[in-house]
Amino acid sequence: MWIVRLALLRPYTFIVMAILIVILGGISIFTTPTDIFPYINIPVVGVIWNFQGISPDDMAKRILTVSERAMTTTVNNIERMESTAYNGVGLIRVYMQPGTNVDLAVAQITAVSQTLLRTLPPGTFPPLVVQYDASSVPILQLGLSSDTLTEQQLQDYGQNFIRTQLSVVPGISVPLPYGGRFGPSWLT
């Protein structure tokens, strides 16, 4: 009850406080930086191998095991590695020691992967090497399918039309299309 008595005795004080709350609230809304996640240095690197038509067992034996062994001898500060093989796709997650320079690790992994291409099955494409970052969560993932277009035509459409139209948006990062068959755009 004391606050009601105070408000009745000093109405201008409460009017000024209400105006200050509205003004400071508006200022804080427009000046507070917004981000889904704060920057967190996660020392994890993903290596994604893609080879169409290979079974998970062959992917694990022919590509992932060879790649893991090469990384253990050439990449610094590896804590552990986990790999998963799917039809035509292999994923290696390389966990680095805390405090590791992840950019250097990405460079070393890319270099050893490029060197391995000569020893892997013919037609193996270089892997996609990705640094995990909590603040770079994708806001859009686009999937293409069609009853009338072939997989190669969808791949070309995603690569040559959709990707180029999305790339003009300021601040956007557009990765290469993933999946499907490699069409003529990959052969030239």
C-alpha positions in Angstrom: 0.0 0.0 0.0 2.9 2.3 0.6 3.7 2.6 -3.1 0.1 3.7 -3.9 0.3 6.4 -1.3 3.7 7.5 -2.7 2.2 7.6 -6.2 -0.7 9.7 -5.1 1.6 12.1 -3.2 4.2 12.5 -6.0 2.5 11.8 -9.3 5.1 13.6 -11.4 7.9 11.3 -10.1 6.0 8.2 -11.4 5.3 9.9 -14.7 9.0 10.7 -15.2 10.0 7.2 -14.1 7.5 5.7 -16.7 8.8 7.9 -19.4 12.5 7.0 -18.6 11.6 3.3 -18.6 10.0 3.6 -22.1 12.9 5.7 -23.4 15.7 3.5 -22.0 13.8 0.4 -23.0 13.6 1.6 -26.6 17.3 2.5 -26.6 18.3 -0.9 -25.2 16.2 -2.7 -27.8 18.0 -1.0 -30.7 21.6 -1.0 -29.2 21.7 -4.5 -27.8 23.6 -6.8 -30.1 21.7 -9.9 -31.1 23.1 -13.3 -31.9 21.7 -16.7 -31.5 24.8 -18.0 -30.0 27.9 -16.2 -28.6 31.2 -16.9 -30.3 32.5 -20.2 -28.9 35.8 -21.6 -30.1 35.0 -25.3 -30.8 38.1 -27.1 -32.0 36.3 -29.6 -34.2 36.9 -30.0 -38.0 34.6 -32.1 -40.3 36.0 -33.8 -43.4 33.3 -34.9 -45.8 34.3 -37.3 -48.5 31.8 -37.9 -51.4 32.1 -40.8 -53.9 28.9 -41.8 -55.6 28.0 -45.4 -55.8 30.3 -46.8 -53.1 28.9 -48.8 -50.2 29.4 -47.7 -46.6 31.8 -50.6 -46.0 34.0 -49.7 -49.0 33.8 -46.1 -48.0 35.1 -46.9 -44.5 37.9 -49.2 -45.8 39.1 -47.4 -48.9 38.7 -43.8 -48.1 38.0 -43.1 -44.4 40.6 -45.4 -42.8 43.3 -44.2 -45.2 42.4 -40.6 -44.5 42.4 -41.0 -40.8 45.8 -42.7 -40.8 47.3 -39.9 -42.9 45.8 -37.2 -40.6 47.3 -38.8 -37.4 50.8 -38.4 -38.8 50.5 -34.9 -40.3 47.9 -32.9 -38.4 49.0 -31.4 -35.0 47.1 -31.6 -31.7 44.4 -34.2 -32.6 42.5 -35.3 -29.5 40.4 -38.0 -31.2 38.6 -38.8 -34.5 35.2 -40.2 -35.2 34.1 -41.4 -38.6 30.8 -42.4 -40.1 30.2 -44.0 -43.5 27.0 -43.8 -45.6 26.2 -44.8 -49.2 28.5 -42.6 -51.2 29.4 -40.3 -48.3 32.0 -40.5 -45.5 32.2 -38.1 -42.6 35.3 -37.7 -40.3 35.0 -35.5 -37.2 38.4 -34.5 -36.0 38.4 -33.2 -32.4 41.4 -31.0 -31.6 43.0 -30.3 -28.2 41.6 -27.2 -26.5 43.5 -24.0 -27.5 44.5 -25.4 -30.9 44.7 -23.1 -33.8 41.8 -24.5 -35.8 42.7 -22.5 -39.0 46.1 -24.2 -39.0 44.4 -27.6 -38.5 42.0 -27.0 -41.4 45.0 -26.1 -43.6 46.9 -29.2 -42.6 43.8 -31.4 -43.1 43.2 -29.9 -46.5 46.8 -30.4 -47.5 46.9 -34.1 -46.5 43.6 -34.7 -48.2 44.8 -33.3 -51.4 47.9 -35.4 -51.2 45.8 -38.5 -50.6 43.8 -38.1 -53.8 46.4 -39.9 -55.8 46.2 -43.0 -53.6 42.4 -43.1 -53.4 40.1 -44.8 -56.0 40.0 -43.0 -59.3 37.3 -40.4 -59.5 37.4 -39.4 -55.9 36.7 -35.7 -55.4 38.6 -33.6 -52.8 36.7 -33.6 -49.5 34.8 -30.7 -48.1 36.7 -29.5 -44.9 34.4 -27.6 -42.5 35.2 -26.0 -39.2 32.3 -26.3 -36.8 31.3 -23.0 -35.3 28.3 -22.5 -33.0 27.6 -19.0 -34.3 27.4 -20.1 -37.9 24.2 -22.2 -37.7 22.5 -22.3 -41.1 19.3 -20.3 -41.3 18.2 -21.9 -44.5 18.6 -25.4 -46.0 17.1 -25.9 -49.4 16.2 -29.3 -50.8 15.4 -29.8 -54.5 13.3 -32.6 -55.9 11.3 -33.0 -59.1 9.1 -35.5 -60.8 10.1 -34.3 -64.3 13.8 -33.4 -64.0 16.7 -35.9 -63.6 19.2 -35.7 -60.8 21.8 -34.2 -63.1 19.4 -31.5 -64.2 18.5 -30.7 -60.5 22.2 -30.6 -59.7 22.9 -28.2 -62.6 19.8 -26.1 -61.6 21.0 -25.8 -58.0 24.6 -25.0 -58.9 24.0 -22.6 -61.8 20.8 -20.8 -61.0 19.7 -21.0 -57.4 23.2 -20.8 -55.9 24.1 -17.8 -58.1 20.9 -15.9 -57.2 21.4 -16.5 -53.5 25.1 -15.5 -53.6 24.2 -11.8 -54.1 22.6 -11.5 -50.7 24.9 -9.4 -48.4 26.6 -11.5 -45.7 25.6 -14.8 -47.0 27.7 -17.9 -47.3 26.5 -20.4 -50.0 28.1 -23.8 -49.9 28.3 -26.1 -52.9 25.2 -28.2 -53.6 25.3 -31.6 -51.9 23.9 -34.9 -53.1 22.5 -36.0 -56.4 24.6 -37.0 -59.3 27.4 -35.0 -60.7 26.2 -33.5 -63.9 28.0 -31.9 -66.8 28.9 -28.8 -64.8 31.3 -30.9 -62.7 33.0 -32.4 -65.7 34.0 -29.2 -67.4 
